[in-house]
Structures are given as C-alpha cells and as structure tokens.
Amino acid sequence: IYPIAQLLLRCSLGIGFLLPVLDRIGFFGAPGDANVAWGDWQNFVAYTHMLMPYVNINMASFFGFVATAGEVLCGILLLVGYKVRYAAFGSFGLTLIFALSMMFFLHYRAPFNFSVFVVSFSSLMLTTFHNFPWSIDAYLDARKK
C-alpha cells in the first residue's frame, strides 16, 4: 500500500498546486463565477497583499509571481515524480509560509479552515521517503543499476 499512498499523496499535492494557479490566471472563469477564488491576476495580487500588508502592492505582485512560479514548479515535479524530495521540501516551505501568513494576517483559524498546515506537513512527510515508485526518479535510478 505504501507505493500507492505515496503516489496519491504526490498527485494530490501536485494538483493542489496547479489548480489555484489556473484559477488566478482566469482558466476556470471570471472573478465572481461559481467555484472561482480569484479569476484574474489582479484579485490574486490583492489577496497576496492581504497576506503581506507590510509590503506595497508592487512587491506583493512580485512575491505573488515568485510563489506562483514555485507552485508551478513543485506541482509539475511532484506529479511527474522528478526530484521529489526537493519538490516536497519546496512544497513544505511554500505552504508553511502561506499558512503562517494566513494565521497572522487573516485569522488564526484560516489555515486550519483550508487545511494549509495539513498540506505543509504532508509535504514534509513526503521528504522522509527515500525512493519513489512510479516516478521519473525511480526510472532514472533503475537505469543507473
């Protein structure tokens, strides 16, 4: 069951990073549509600024871009199973920063309402595995032998 559980964890984390990115570029609809959190980049930047009120809106946009790039990178790497441990550490760091920002600048319950700490610590748990069946990493390791 371990290989299946690990694959499902990798996939859920990877998809969990990519879907919000698609939302913030408007892929799922316009702002205000059903099941759309942001709907465009401007709404995402405004939300990012709420989580980082100590920077100006331009810096919030920059950090939002950096976070988005990290989410895309981690999401793809986790889905395909390449450099999984590094991607999992990146995922842990991104989500921990997000959870702490939510807790301090929105409401202490916010990261718990959206299970951000669960995602963060699930990513941390994924870093403890040493091999990743059904991954590019496993394929490359098998070719070395």
DSSP file with accessible surface (Angstrom, degrees, kcal/mol):
  #  RESIDUE AA STRUCTURE BP1 BP2  ACC     N-H-->O    O-->H-N    N-H-->O    O-->H-N    TCO  KAPPA ALPHA  PHI   PSI    X-CA   Y-CA   Z-CA
    1    1 A I     >        0   0  172      0, 0.0     4,-2.8     0, 0.0     5,-0.2   0.000 360.0 360.0 360.0 -23.4    0.0    0.0    0.0
    2    2 A Y  H  >  +     0   0   82      1,-0.2     4,-2.6     2,-0.2     5,-0.2   0.912 360.0  48.1 -56.9 -47.7    3.0    2.3    0.5
    3    3 A P  H  > S+     0   0   42      0, 0.0     4,-2.3     0, 0.0    -1,-0.2   0.908 114.4  46.7 -63.1 -36.8    3.7    2.9   -3.2
    4    4 A I  H  > S+     0   0   90      2,-0.2     4,-2.8     1,-0.2     5,-0.2   0.936 112.9  48.5 -68.8 -45.0    0.0    3.7   -3.9
    5    5 A A  H  X S+     0   0   52     -4,-2.8     4,-2.4     1,-0.2    -1,-0.2   0.914 113.0  48.5 -61.5 -41.4   -0.3    6.0   -0.9
    6    6 A Q  H  X S+     0   0    3     -4,-2.6     4,-2.7    -5,-0.2    -1,-0.2   0.918 111.7  48.7 -66.2 -42.8    2.9    7.8   -1.9
    7    7 A L  H  X S+     0   0   46     -4,-2.3     4,-2.7    -5,-0.2    -2,-0.2   0.930 112.3  48.6 -62.0 -44.6    1.7    8.2   -5.5
    8    8 A L  H  X S+     0   0  109     -4,-2.8     4,-2.7     2,-0.2     5,-0.2   0.888 111.5  50.0 -64.2 -38.1   -1.7    9.5   -4.3
    9    9 A L  H  X S+     0   0   36     -4,-2.4     4,-2.5    -5,-0.2     5,-0.3   0.946 111.9  47.8 -65.1 -45.8    0.0   12.0   -1.9
   10   10 A R  H  X S+     0   0    3     -4,-2.7     4,-2.7     1,-0.2    -2,-0.2   0.930 114.6  46.4 -59.6 -44.8    2.3   13.2   -4.7
   11   11 A C  H  X S+     0   0   37     -4,-2.7     4,-2.9     2,-0.2     5,-0.3   0.916 112.2  49.0 -67.0 -42.5   -0.6   13.6   -7.1
   12   12 A S  H  X S+     0   0   71     -4,-2.7     4,-2.2    -5,-0.2    -1,-0.2   0.910 114.3  45.8 -66.9 -38.7   -2.9   15.4   -4.7
   13   13 A L  H  X S+     0   0   10     -4,-2.5     4,-1.1    -5,-0.2    -2,-0.2   0.940 114.6  48.3 -65.8 -45.6   -0.1   17.8   -3.7
   14   14 A G  H >X S+     0   0    0     -4,-2.7     4,-2.0    -5,-0.3     3,-0.7   0.941 115.2  43.0 -61.4 -47.9    0.8   18.4   -7.3
   15   15 A I  H 3X S+     0   0   80     -4,-2.9     4,-2.6     1,-0.2    -1,-0.2   0.894 108.5  60.9 -65.2 -37.2   -2.7   19.0   -8.4
   16   16 A G  H 3< S+     0   0   44     -4,-2.2    -1,-0.2    -5,-0.3    -2,-0.2   0.737 109.1  43.2 -63.6 -22.3   -3.3   21.1   -5.3
   17   17 A F  H <X S+     0   0    8     -4,-1.1     4,-1.0    -3,-0.7    -1,-0.2   0.840 115.1  47.2 -85.9 -39.1   -0.6   23.5   -6.5
   18   18 A L  H  X S+     0   0   40     -4,-2.0     4,-2.3     1,-0.2     5,-0.2   0.875 103.0  59.7 -76.8 -36.3   -1.6   23.6  -10.2
   19   19 A L  H  X S+     0   0   85     -4,-2.6     4,-2.1     1,-0.2    -1,-0.2   0.926 105.2  48.1 -62.0 -45.1   -5.4   24.2   -9.8
   20   20 A P  H  > S+     0   0   37      0, 0.0     4,-2.4     0, 0.0    -1,-0.2   0.874 109.6  54.6 -63.0 -32.8   -5.0   27.5   -7.9
   21   21 A V  H  X S+     0   0   13     -4,-1.0     4,-0.9     1,-0.2    -2,-0.2   0.936 108.2  48.5 -63.8 -43.7   -2.5   28.7  -10.4
   22   22 A L  H  <>S+     0   0   56     -4,-2.3     5,-2.4     1,-0.2     3,-0.5   0.879 110.2  53.5 -63.0 -35.8   -5.0   28.1  -13.2
   23   23 A D  H ><5S+     0   0   14     -4,-2.1     3,-2.0     1,-0.2    16,-0.4   0.943 105.1  52.8 -63.0 -46.0   -7.6   29.9  -11.1
   24   24 A R  H 3<5S+     0   0    6     -4,-2.4    20,-0.2     1,-0.3    -1,-0.2   0.645 108.3  50.6 -72.4 -11.8   -5.5   33.0  -10.7
   25   25 A I  T 3<5S-     0   0  109     -4,-0.9    -1,-0.3    -3,-0.5    -2,-0.2   0.272 120.6-107.0-104.0   9.7   -4.9   33.3  -14.5
   26   26 A G  T X 5S+     0   0   26     -3,-2.0     3,-1.1    -5,-0.1    -3,-0.2   0.571  76.4 134.8  86.2  10.6   -8.7   33.0  -15.2
   27   27 A F  T 3 <S+     0   0  142     -5,-2.4    -4,-0.2     1,-0.3     3,-0.1   0.838  76.1  43.8 -62.9 -33.7   -8.8   29.5  -16.6
   28   28 A F  T 3  S-     0   0   88     -6,-0.4    -1,-0.3     1,-0.3     2,-0.2   0.401 126.0 -73.3 -95.3   0.9  -11.8   28.5  -14.6
   29   29 A G    <   -     0   0   21     -3,-1.1    -1,-0.3    10,-0.1     3,-0.1  -0.754  61.4 -48.3 135.4-179.4  -13.8   31.6  -15.1
   30   30 A A  S >  S-     0   0   49     -2,-0.2     3,-2.3     1,-0.2     9,-0.1  -0.387  71.2 -74.3 -84.8 162.1  -14.1   35.3  -14.2
   31   31 A P  T 3  S+     0   0   57      0, 0.0    -1,-0.2     0, 0.0     8,-0.1  -0.306 122.1  25.2 -54.3 134.5  -14.0   36.8  -10.8
   32   32 A G  T 3  S+     0   0   80      4,-0.4     3,-0.1     1,-0.3     7,-0.1   0.221  89.9 129.3  93.2 -15.2  -17.3   36.1   -9.0
   33   33 A D  S X  S-     0   0   82     -3,-2.3     3,-1.6     1,-0.1    -1,-0.3  -0.323  74.4 -78.9 -66.4 158.3  -18.1   33.0  -11.0
   34   34 A A  T 3  S+     0   0   86      1,-0.3    -1,-0.1    -3,-0.1     3,-0.1  -0.305 115.1   6.5 -59.3 136.2  -19.0   29.8   -9.1
   35   35 A N  T 3  S+     0   0  167      1,-0.2     2,-0.5    -3,-0.1    -1,-0.3   0.708  97.4 125.6  62.8  24.0  -16.0   28.0   -7.7
   36   36 A V    <   -     0   0   19     -3,-1.6    -4,-0.4     1,-0.2    -1,-0.2  -0.966  37.2-175.7-113.6 120.8  -13.6   30.7   -8.7
   37   37 A A  S    S-     0   0   71     -2,-0.5    -1,-0.2    -3,-0.1    -5,-0.1   0.912  82.1  -7.9 -80.4 -46.5  -11.4   32.1   -5.9
   38   38 A W        -     0   0   39    -18,-0.1     5,-0.1    -7,-0.1   -14,-0.1   0.739  66.3-166.2-117.7 -56.7   -9.6   34.9   -7.9
   39   39 A G  S    S+     0   0    5    -16,-0.4     2,-0.3    -9,-0.1   -10,-0.1   0.199  70.0  32.1  84.7 -17.6  -10.4   34.7  -11.6
   40   40 A D  S  > S-     0   0   45    -10,-0.1     4,-1.6     1,-0.1   -15,-0.2  -0.980  85.7-103.9-161.2 168.5   -7.6   37.0  -12.6
   41   41 A W  H  > S+     0   0   67     -2,-0.3     4,-2.8     1,-0.2     5,-0.2   0.874 113.6  59.0 -66.6 -37.6   -4.2   38.1  -11.6
   42   42 A Q  H  > S+     0   0  131      1,-0.2     4,-2.3     2,-0.2    -1,-0.2   0.907 106.7  47.0 -62.2 -42.9   -5.3   41.4  -10.0
   43   43 A N  H  > S+     0   0   66      2,-0.2     4,-2.1     1,-0.2    -1,-0.2   0.880 112.0  51.4 -65.4 -37.5   -7.6   39.7   -7.5
   44   44 A F  H  X S+     0   0   12     -4,-1.6     4,-2.9   -20,-0.2    -2,-0.2   0.924 109.6  49.3 -64.6 -42.3   -4.8   37.3   -6.6
   45   45 A V  H  X S+     0   0   12     -4,-2.8     4,-2.7     1,-0.2    -2,-0.2   0.909 108.9  52.8 -64.4 -39.9   -2.4   40.1   -6.1
   46   46 A A  H  X S+     0   0   48     -4,-2.3     4,-1.5    -5,-0.2    -1,-0.2   0.915 111.6  46.5 -61.1 -40.8   -4.9   41.9   -3.8
   47   47 A Y  H  X S+     0   0   50     -4,-2.1     4,-1.5     2,-0.2    -2,-0.2   0.922 110.8  52.1 -66.1 -43.2   -5.2   38.7   -1.8
   48   48 A T  H  X S+     0   0   13     -4,-2.9     4,-0.9     1,-0.2     3,-0.3   0.908 107.0  53.6 -58.6 -40.7   -1.4   38.3   -1.7
   49   49 A H  H  < S+     0   0   60     -4,-2.7     3,-0.4     1,-0.2    -1,-0.2   0.854 103.0  56.9 -65.2 -32.7   -1.2   41.9   -0.4
   50   50 A M  H  < S+     0   0  101     -4,-1.5    -1,-0.2     1,-0.2    -2,-0.2   0.859 109.9  45.5 -63.3 -34.5   -3.7   41.0    2.4
   51   51 A L  H  < S+     0   0   11     -4,-1.5    -1,-0.2    -3,-0.3    -2,-0.2   0.605 123.4  36.0 -83.0 -13.0   -1.2   38.2    3.4
   52   52 A M    ><  +     0   0   28     -4,-0.9     3,-1.8    -3,-0.4    -1,-0.2  -0.475  65.7 155.9-134.8  61.9    1.7   40.6    3.1
   53   53 A P  T 3   +     0   0   68      0, 0.0    -1,-0.1     0, 0.0    -3,-0.1   0.663  66.8  72.2 -68.9  -9.9    0.4   44.0    4.3
   54   54 A Y  T 3  S+     0   0  144     -3,-0.1     2,-0.3     2,-0.1    -5,-0.0   0.450  94.1  60.8 -84.9  -1.5    4.0   45.1    5.2
   55   55 A V  S <  S-     0   0   27     -3,-1.8    -3,-0.1    -6,-0.2     2,-0.0  -0.857  90.5-105.1-118.9 161.7    4.9   45.4    1.5
   56   56 A N     >  -     0   0   95     -2,-0.3     4,-2.3     1,-0.1     3,-0.2  -0.292  40.0 -98.6 -78.3 172.0    3.5   47.7   -1.2
   57   57 A I  H  > S+     0   0   82      1,-0.2     4,-2.2     2,-0.2     5,-0.1   0.846 122.2  55.2 -63.9 -33.4    1.2   46.3   -3.9
   58   58 A N  H  > S+     0   0  124      2,-0.2     4,-2.1     1,-0.2    -1,-0.2   0.911 110.1  45.6 -66.2 -41.3    4.1   46.1   -6.5
   59   59 A M  H  > S+     0   0   78      2,-0.2     4,-3.1    -3,-0.2     5,-0.3   0.885 110.2  54.7 -68.0 -37.3    6.1   44.0   -4.1
   60   60 A A  H  X S+     0   0    0     -4,-2.3     4,-2.5     2,-0.2    -2,-0.2   0.904 108.2  49.8 -61.2 -40.2    3.1   41.8   -3.3
   61   61 A S  H  X S+     0   0   39     -4,-2.2     4,-2.3     2,-0.2    -2,-0.2   0.920 111.2  48.8 -63.7 -43.2    2.7   41.3   -7.1
   62   62 A F  H  X S+     0   0  110     -4,-2.1     4,-2.5     2,-0.2    -2,-0.2   0.949 113.9  44.9 -61.2 -49.3    6.4   40.3   -7.3
   63   63 A F  H  X S+     0   0   78     -4,-3.1     4,-2.8     1,-0.2    -2,-0.2   0.861 110.9  55.0 -66.1 -32.8    6.1   37.9   -4.4
   64   64 A G  H  X S+     0   0    0     -4,-2.5     4,-2.5    -5,-0.3    -1,-0.2   0.906 108.9  48.2 -62.9 -39.9    2.8   36.5   -5.8
   65   65 A F  H  X S+     0   0  129     -4,-2.3     4,-2.8     2,-0.2    -2,-0.2   0.925 111.7  49.0 -65.1 -44.3    4.7   35.8   -9.1
   66   66 A V  H  X S+     0   0   70     -4,-2.5     4,-2.4     2,-0.2    -2,-0.2   0.931 113.1  47.4 -61.6 -44.5    7.5   34.1   -7.2
   67   67 A A  H  X S+     0   0   32     -4,-2.8     4,-2.6     2,-0.2    -1,-0.2   0.914 111.9  50.7 -62.6 -42.1    5.1   32.0   -5.2
   68   68 A T  H  X S+     0   0   14     -4,-2.5     4,-2.6     2,-0.2    -2,-0.2   0.924 109.7  49.6 -63.2 -43.6    3.2   31.1   -8.4
   69   69 A A  H  X S+     0   0   48     -4,-2.8     4,-2.6     1,-0.2    -1,-0.2   0.922 112.1  49.1 -61.2 -42.3    6.4   30.1  -10.2
   70   70 A G  H  X S+     0   0   20     -4,-2.4     4,-3.0     1,-0.2     5,-0.3   0.895 110.5  50.6 -63.2 -39.7    7.2   27.9   -7.1
   71   71 A E  H  X S+     0   0   32     -4,-2.6     4,-2.8     2,-0.2    -2,-0.2   0.912 111.5  47.4 -65.3 -42.5    3.8   26.4   -7.1
   72   72 A V  H  X S+     0   0   49     -4,-2.6     4,-2.6     2,-0.2     5,-0.3   0.948 115.0  46.4 -62.9 -47.3    4.0   25.5  -10.8
   73   73 A L  H  X S+     0   0  105     -4,-2.6     4,-2.6    -5,-0.2     5,-0.2   0.957 116.6  42.8 -61.8 -50.7    7.5   24.0  -10.4
   74   74 A C  H  X S+     0   0   10     -4,-3.0     4,-2.7     1,-0.2     5,-0.3   0.919 113.8  52.9 -62.3 -42.8    6.6   22.0   -7.3
   75   75 A G  H  X S+     0   0    0     -4,-2.8     4,-2.2    -5,-0.3    -2,-0.2   0.939 113.1  41.8 -60.1 -47.4    3.3   20.9   -8.8
   76   76 A I  H  X S+     0   0   83     -4,-2.6     4,-2.6    -5,-0.2     5,-0.3   0.940 115.0  50.3 -67.3 -45.7    4.8   19.6  -12.0
   77   77 A L  H  X>S+     0   0   34     -4,-2.6     5,-1.8    -5,-0.3     4,-1.5   0.904 112.4  47.4 -61.1 -40.3    7.8   17.9  -10.3
   78   78 A L  H  <5S+     0   0    0     -4,-2.7    -1,-0.2    -5,-0.2    -2,-0.2   0.910 112.1  50.1 -67.5 -40.9    5.5   16.2   -7.8
   79   79 A L  H  <5S+     0   0   56     -4,-2.2    -2,-0.2    -5,-0.3    -1,-0.2   0.923 119.0  35.5 -64.5 -44.4    3.1   15.0  -10.5
   80   80 A V  H  <5S-     0   0   67     -4,-2.6    56,-1.4    -5,-0.2    -1,-0.2   0.656 108.4-123.3 -85.9 -15.2    5.8   13.5  -12.7
   81   81 A G  T  <5 +     0   0    0     -4,-1.5    56,-2.7    -5,-0.3     2,-0.5   0.879  56.7 147.0  78.8  39.3    8.0   12.4   -9.8
   82   82 A Y  S   <S-     0   0   90     -5,-1.8    -1,-0.2     1,-0.2     5,-0.2  -0.937  75.4 -10.0-112.2 128.8   11.2   14.1  -10.7
   83   83 A K  S  > S+     0   0   93     -2,-0.5     4,-2.6     3,-0.1     5,-0.2   0.927  82.1 174.2  52.0  50.3   13.4   15.4   -7.8
   84   84 A V  H  >  +     0   0    0     -3,-0.3     4,-3.0     1,-0.2     5,-0.2   0.878  68.4  52.4 -60.3 -44.1   10.6   14.5   -5.5
   85   85 A R  H  > S+     0   0   95      1,-0.2     4,-2.3     2,-0.2    -1,-0.2   0.926 112.5  45.5 -62.1 -42.1   12.4   15.2   -2.2
   86   86 A Y  H  > S+     0   0  172      2,-0.2     4,-2.5     1,-0.2    -1,-0.2   0.919 114.1  48.9 -64.8 -43.6   13.4   18.7   -3.4
   87   87 A A  H  X S+     0   0    3     -4,-2.6     4,-2.8     2,-0.2    -2,-0.2   0.891 110.8  51.0 -62.6 -39.0    9.9   19.4   -4.7
   88   88 A A  H  X S+     0   0    0     -4,-3.0     4,-2.6    -5,-0.2    -2,-0.2   0.899 109.7  49.2 -67.4 -40.0    8.5   18.2   -1.4
   89   89 A F  H  X S+     0   0   99     -4,-2.3     4,-2.6    -5,-0.2    -2,-0.2   0.920 112.9  48.1 -62.9 -42.5   10.8   20.5    0.6
   90   90 A G  H  X S+     0   0   30     -4,-2.5     4,-2.8     2,-0.2     5,-0.2   0.924 111.4  50.1 -61.6 -42.6    9.8   23.4   -1.6
   91   91 A S  H  X S+     0   0    0     -4,-2.8     4,-2.4     2,-0.2     5,-0.3   0.915 110.1  50.7 -61.7 -42.7    6.2   22.5   -1.2
   92   92 A F  H  X S+     0   0   42     -4,-2.6     4,-2.5     1,-0.2     5,-0.2   0.951 112.7  46.0 -59.9 -48.1    6.6   22.4    2.6
   93   93 A G  H  X S+     0   0   27     -4,-2.6     4,-2.3     2,-0.2     5,-0.2   0.935 113.4  48.0 -63.4 -47.0    8.3   25.8    2.6
   94   94 A L  H  X S+     0   0   47     -4,-2.8     4,-2.2     1,-0.2    -1,-0.2   0.935 116.3  42.6 -59.3 -47.8    5.8   27.5    0.3
   95   95 A T  H  X S+     0   0   10     -4,-2.4     4,-2.9    -5,-0.2    -1,-0.2   0.836 111.5  54.3 -74.7 -30.2    2.8   26.2    2.2
   96   96 A L  H  X S+     0   0   46     -4,-2.5     4,-2.7    -5,-0.3     5,-0.2   0.936 110.6  46.5 -66.9 -43.5    4.3   26.8    5.7
   97   97 A I  H  X S+     0   0  113     -4,-2.3     4,-2.5    -5,-0.2    -2,-0.2   0.926 114.3  48.9 -61.2 -43.6    4.9   30.5    4.7
   98   98 A F  H  X S+     0   0   70     -4,-2.2     4,-2.6    -5,-0.2    -2,-0.2   0.940 111.9  48.2 -61.5 -46.8    1.3   30.7    3.3
   99   99 A A  H  X S+     0   0    0     -4,-2.9     4,-2.5     1,-0.2    -2,-0.2   0.916 112.9  47.3 -62.5 -44.2   -0.2   29.1    6.5
  100  100 A L  H  X S+     0   0   62     -4,-2.7     4,-2.5     2,-0.2     5,-0.2   0.903 112.0  50.3 -66.6 -38.8    1.7   31.4    8.8
  101  101 A S  H  X S+     0   0   16     -4,-2.5     4,-2.6    -5,-0.2     5,-0.4   0.914 111.7  48.4 -64.1 -42.4    0.8   34.5    6.8
  102  102 A M  H  X>S+     0   0    2     -4,-2.6     4,-2.0    -5,-0.2     5,-1.6   0.927 112.4  49.5 -60.3 -44.3   -2.9   33.4    6.8
  103  103 A M  H  <5S+     0   0   50     -4,-2.5    -2,-0.2    -5,-0.2    -1,-0.2   0.912 119.5  35.3 -64.6 -42.0   -2.7   32.8   10.6
  104  104 A F  H  <5S+     0   0  142     -4,-2.5    -1,-0.2    -5,-0.2    -2,-0.2   0.815 128.9  30.3 -84.5 -30.6   -1.1   36.2   11.4
  105  105 A F  H  <5S+     0   0   88     -4,-2.6    -3,-0.2    -5,-0.2    -2,-0.2   0.560 130.0  25.6-112.7  -9.4   -2.8   38.5    8.8
  106  106 A L  T  <5S-     0   0   61     -4,-2.0     2,-0.3    -5,-0.4    -3,-0.2   0.666 121.3 -49.1-109.7 -75.0   -6.2   36.9    8.2
  107  107 A H    > < -     0   0   91     -5,-1.6     3,-1.4     1,-0.0    -1,-0.2  -0.947  42.4-114.4-164.2 146.2   -7.4   34.9   11.2
  108  108 A Y  T 3  S+     0   0  151     -2,-0.3     4,-0.3     1,-0.3    -5,-0.1   0.783 117.1  50.6 -60.9 -23.7   -5.8   32.3   13.3
  109  109 A R  T >> S+     0   0  127      1,-0.2     4,-2.9     2,-0.1     3,-0.7   0.683  86.2  88.5 -85.6 -17.2   -8.3   29.7   12.1
  110  110 A A  H <> S+     0   0   10     -3,-1.4     4,-1.5     1,-0.3     6,-0.2   0.897  87.9  46.1 -52.7 -49.4   -7.8   30.5    8.3
  111  111 A P  H 34>S+     0   0    0      0, 0.0     5,-2.4     0, 0.0     6,-0.7   0.812 115.9  47.9 -68.5 -22.1   -5.0   28.0    7.7
  112  112 A F  H X45S+     0   0  125     -3,-0.7     3,-1.0    -4,-0.3    -2,-0.2   0.859 106.4  56.0 -81.5 -36.1   -6.9   25.3    9.6
  113  113 A N  H 3<5S+     0   0   97     -4,-2.9    -1,-0.2     1,-0.2    -3,-0.2   0.826 117.8  35.6 -61.9 -32.2  -10.2   26.0    7.7
  114  114 A F  T 3<5S-     0   0  147     -4,-1.5    -1,-0.2    -5,-0.2    -2,-0.2   0.212 108.6-122.6-107.5  12.2   -8.3   25.4    4.4
  115  115 A S  T <>5 +     0   0   61     -3,-1.0     4,-2.1    -5,-0.1    -3,-0.2   0.779  60.0 147.3  55.5  33.9   -6.0   22.6    5.7
  116  116 A V  H  ><S+     0   0    9     -5,-2.4     4,-2.6     1,-0.2     5,-0.2   0.904  70.8  51.1 -69.2 -37.5   -2.9   24.5    4.8
  117  117 A F  H  > S+     0   0   25     -6,-0.7     4,-3.0     2,-0.2     5,-0.3   0.891 107.7  54.1 -65.5 -35.6   -0.9   23.1    7.7
  118  118 A V  H  > S+     0   0   89     -7,-0.3     4,-2.1     2,-0.2    -2,-0.2   0.936 110.8  45.7 -62.0 -44.8   -2.0   19.6    6.7
  119  119 A V  H  X S+     0   0   51     -4,-2.1     4,-2.2     2,-0.2    -2,-0.2   0.934 113.7  50.2 -63.2 -44.4   -0.7   20.2    3.1
  120  120 A S  H  X S+     0   0    0     -4,-2.6     4,-2.0     1,-0.2    -2,-0.2   0.951 114.9  40.8 -60.3 -49.8    2.5   21.7    4.5
  121  121 A F  H  X S+     0   0  100     -4,-3.0     4,-2.3     1,-0.2    -1,-0.2   0.785 110.4  58.1 -77.6 -21.8    3.2   18.8    6.9
  122  122 A S  H  X S+     0   0   34     -4,-2.1     4,-2.1    -5,-0.3    -1,-0.2   0.900 107.4  49.4 -66.6 -39.7    2.2   16.2    4.4
  123  123 A S  H  X S+     0   0    0     -4,-2.2     4,-1.2     2,-0.2    -2,-0.2   0.916 109.6  50.9 -63.2 -42.4    4.8   17.7    2.1
  124  124 A L  H >< S+     0   0   63     -4,-2.0     3,-0.5     1,-0.2     4,-0.4   0.915 108.7  51.8 -61.9 -40.5    7.3   17.5    4.9
  125  125 A M  H >< S+     0   0  116     -4,-2.3     3,-1.8     1,-0.2     4,-0.4   0.902 102.9  59.2 -62.6 -38.1    6.4   13.8    5.5
  126  126 A L  H >< S+     0   0    0     -4,-2.1     3,-1.3     1,-0.3    -1,-0.2   0.830  95.5  64.3 -61.6 -28.6    7.0   13.1    1.8
  127  127 A T  T << S+     0   0    6     -4,-1.2    -1,-0.3    -3,-0.5    -2,-0.2   0.705  90.5  66.8 -68.3 -17.7   10.6   14.3    2.2
  128  128 A T  T <  S+     0   0   82     -3,-1.8    -1,-0.2    -4,-0.4    -2,-0.2   0.647  80.5  94.5 -80.3 -13.0   11.2   11.4    4.6
  129  129 A F    <   -     0   0   48     -3,-1.3     3,-0.1    -4,-0.4   -44,-0.0  -0.496  58.0-161.4 -77.9 149.3   10.8    8.7    1.8
  130  130 A H  S    S+     0   0  154      1,-0.2     2,-0.3    -2,-0.2    -1,-0.1   0.613  72.4  33.8-108.5 -18.0   13.9    7.5    0.1
  131  131 A N        -     0   0   93      2,-0.0    -1,-0.2     7,-0.0     7,-0.0  -0.986  63.1-153.9-137.0 152.8   12.5    6.0   -3.1
  132  132 A F        -     0   0   10     -2,-0.3     6,-0.7   -51,-0.1     3,-0.3  -0.819  12.9-152.8-130.3  87.9    9.5    7.0   -5.1
  133  133 A P  S    S+     0   0   35      0, 0.0     3,-0.1     0, 0.0     4,-0.1  -0.218  80.6  28.0 -56.8 153.7    7.9    4.2   -7.1
  134  134 A W  S    S+     0   0  156      1,-0.2     2,-0.3     2,-0.1     3,-0.1   0.943 102.0 110.7  57.9  50.9    6.1    5.3  -10.3
  135  135 A S  S  > S-     0   0   14     -3,-0.3     4,-1.9     1,-0.1   -54,-0.2  -0.959  82.4-113.6-144.8 163.2    8.2    8.3  -10.8
  136  136 A I  H  > S+     0   0   69    -56,-1.4     4,-3.0    -2,-0.3     5,-0.2   0.881 118.2  60.1 -63.6 -37.3   10.9    9.6  -13.1
  137  137 A D  H  > S+     0   0   24    -56,-2.7     4,-2.4     1,-0.2    -1,-0.2   0.926 105.5  46.6 -55.7 -45.8   13.3    9.4  -10.1
  138  138 A A  H  > S+     0   0   33     -6,-0.7     4,-2.3   -57,-0.2    -1,-0.2   0.904 112.1  51.2 -65.0 -40.9   12.6    5.6   -9.9
  139  139 A Y  H  X S+     0   0  133     -4,-1.9     4,-1.7     2,-0.2    -2,-0.2   0.936 112.1  45.9 -61.2 -46.3   13.1    5.2  -13.6
  140  140 A L  H  X S+     0   0   65     -4,-3.0     4,-1.1     1,-0.2    -2,-0.2   0.888 111.8  51.8 -66.1 -38.5   16.4    7.1  -13.6
  141  141 A D  H  X S+     0   0   67     -4,-2.4     4,-0.8    -5,-0.2     3,-0.4   0.901 108.6  51.3 -63.7 -40.6   17.6    5.1  -10.5
  142  142 A A  H  < S+     0   0   64     -4,-2.3     3,-0.5     1,-0.2    -1,-0.2   0.858 106.8  54.3 -65.7 -34.1   16.8    1.8  -12.3
  143  143 A R  H  < S+     0   0  169     -4,-1.7    -1,-0.2     1,-0.2    -2,-0.2   0.776 101.3  59.4 -70.8 -26.6   18.8    2.9  -15.3
  144  144 A K  H  <        0   0  168     -4,-1.1    -1,-0.2    -3,-0.4    -2,-0.2   0.772 360.0 360.0 -70.6 -27.4   21.9    3.6  -13.2
  145  145 A K     <        0   0  210     -4,-0.8    -3,-0.0    -3,-0.5    -4,-0.0  -0.204 360.0 360.0 -83.8 360.0   21.9    0.0  -12.0
